[in-house]
Amino acid sequence: MYTKLRPRTVSIADLGCSSGTNAFGAVSGIMKAIDCVRKKLRLQSPEYNIYLNDLPGNDFNAIFGSWPQHLQDLKKEMGEGFDGECFCNGVPGSFYERLFPTNSLHFVHSSYSLMWLSQVPRGAEENKRNIYLAPNTPPCVVKAYYEQFERDFETFLKCRAKELVTGGAMVLTILGRISEDPCSREGCHIWELLGLALSDLVEQVFLK
């Protein structure tokens, strides 16, 4: 992307950034990769617009509190020659909606976020005592989850298609499975344990 476009300002969005120590991981990796290409091409460092997105309830204050030190460490790591300005922005909102102006992003990244749906599928209440697609999940519930994901993913792609510049890039990391059976227990152990814990809390009247 950078080799072809060579923008003076590179706009990078991390969608579903969370607020832990890994909030800057993807962005840092992208910046390092661009800087390596920039050095090979003997170009001046570009400026960076960094956009960190998550839902409004995310702890953006924690992110911004650790950003100055992280940027300082990153500049040291990237070494001599990196002199581009870097601007960090918080973007609260759902990535199932438009978040950025048209043709404003060069690179979009999202890791392990797109498995979270925009809403609970209709008919999910038929999935008795389950919080995921279990072996005893009714076919109608499986269909409802599939259709909800299909709608959400299509909406996501349409929004990003408008926001990315021509020639821009996007990398998505999503949970998957080898089995064709949507109710396979493959990779669902954590949800099974969480579901059992929630059921116990409901029975003990801690949750309603």
PyMOL commands that set and color helices and strands:
alter all, ss='L'
color gray80, all
select helices_A, chain A and resi 2-5+25-40+60-78+124-126+139-163+189-203
alter helices_A, ss='H'
color red, helices_A
select strands_A, chain A and resi 9-15+47-54+86-92+105-111+164-173
alter strands_A, ss='S'
color yellow, strands_A
deselect
rebuild
show_as cartoon
